[in-house]
Every structure is written in C-alpha cells, then in structure tokens.
Amino acid sequence: MCRILFFLSFVFFSSVLFSQEKSCCQTNVSFAGLSEDKAFRDAHQLPKDFVLQNAKGKMIKFKTEDGKEANAYFIESPEASKKFILVFHEWWGLNDNIKGESDELQDKLGNVNILALDLYDGVVATKREDAAKLMQSNDKNRSMEIIKGAIKFAGKDAEIGTIGWCFGGGWSLQASILAGKQGKACVIYYGIIENTPETFKDLHAPVLGIFAEKDGWITPDVYKNLEKNLKAAGKKVIIRSFNADHAFANPSNTNFDEKATKEAKELTLRFFKENLMN
C-alpha cells in the first residue's frame, strides 16, 4: 500500500513539474520550430497575386563582411537624410507586398530612407511548404551579416528604425539590437526571438510590439514575457494587442483585419515620428 501511495505521489508531482516546465518553455518561441507545425503553416494563406505598380524604390546590392553581396529594395529619401528604416519580410521572402509596405512607409513619413532587406538571398516563396522550408533553413549567421551590411550601408551617422512582420518581426528586434546606439525605433508585428533580460543589453531603441490576442503561437504569454524581460533590462517598450489572429495585418491572408490593421499602422507611424523622425 505504501509503495502504491508513493508511486501515485511521484506521478502527481512529476506531472505538476512537467506542466510548469512546459508552460515556462512556451514563453520562448522559435520560428524555425514553428515551420514544422502544420497548423502554423495552414494559418498562412497563399499570398494573392500582387504586382507593385509605380514602385518608389529599386533593387540594389551591397557588400557583406562574409565576402558576399546582399539584396535590398531601396527607397532613397526625397531629401538628403540620415534617417533609415530597415524593413524585414515575412516568411514568404521579399515580395511585392513587402515592397508596397515599404513604399507606404516612405510616403507617410517623408524624408527617410527605406531599406527592405532580403534575408533569403533572392528566393521568394509562393507556397506554404516552400515558405516553411525557407524559414526553417534560414541561416542566422548569414542574416546577421546582411543586417550588419545594411547598417554599414546606412553609415556610421545614420539613425535607424526597424520594422518586420511575423518571421521579420523577430529580425526587426534583432536588427535594433545590432544597431546599438544608432537604433532609434523598433516595431514588431507578431514576431519574437528567444529572450531573457540579458538579450537586450545592447538595445537602445524603444520597442513597439503589435500582437494578436487570438494568435495560437505568439500567444499573450509569449509577448507578455517579452515585455517583462524588456522592462527588466530597463528598456522602453509599448505592447499593443488586438482582438485578431496571427498575420492579421497581411491583406492577402484570410485573417486580415482591416480595422486592426488601420489602427496598428497609425500606431506605427506615430511611433516612428516620435522616436525616429523628430
């Protein structure tokens, strides 16, 4: 009898510890891991055929320290400006939708240079399975070199903002960390990186995080943990969540929420104007 009670007690406490550990682990999410989740893949609708008309920018190449070249969609400021915004694509790659978002940013903000980076080195996906493979196989070291090259392209006196969606949201945050004191504003749309307070020791830019309360992956627990760690590191952070689903700001997604997207864009523009453009 005593052995049975001991065994049942062991099972009970083990299950409690496991559930606590699982809950803790869920506050850190890896996009490479999410690419293996069929539900996550299926949540991303195939992008609509969209061809950018009257593009404001052009594709350029710049050198990276690993001896290669990187691609970017570059919109030069109408007037000479040291203000730059680095734009980071979703898991699809640098497609016309992201170029269109870049055009809109430049149109609304005025004298700022926009550099939409290609972290897939010229590859763009149109199928979920291909996008998942690209995101999973993304070489973090190569992406870091591309970002460093972009910061060097902007120049040592540049003031840098960053923005990205989903996969690109995490890279927006990483880029602002890499930008150090040059970083002035970081915007994340339902993106994340694995983080602790120590992660943000080199971050100087304030952060605006835009999230979806119905998101089954970047859940409220995940982005609240991000907020907690940013504040613990002494960083400025604004978190705004919407009653919407993952990828709600992508017009090619069935989860597209026009009202939430409009409000999120207004927040984004105000944030950039207050922290980068002033």
ABEGO torsion letter per residue (X at the ends): XAAAAAAAAAAAAAAAAAAAAAAAAAABBBAAAAAABAAAAAABBBBBBBBBBGBABBBBBBBBAAGBBBBBBBBBBABBBABBBBBBBBAAEBBAAAAAAAAAAAAAAEBBBBBBBBAAGGBBBABAAAAAAAAAABBAAAAAAAAAAAAAAAEAABBBBBBBBEAAAAAAAAAAAAAEAABABBBBBGBBBBBBAAAAAABABBBBBBBBAABAABBAAAAAAAAAAAAAAGBBBBBBBBBBBBGAABAABAABBAAAAAAAAAAAAAAAAAAAAX
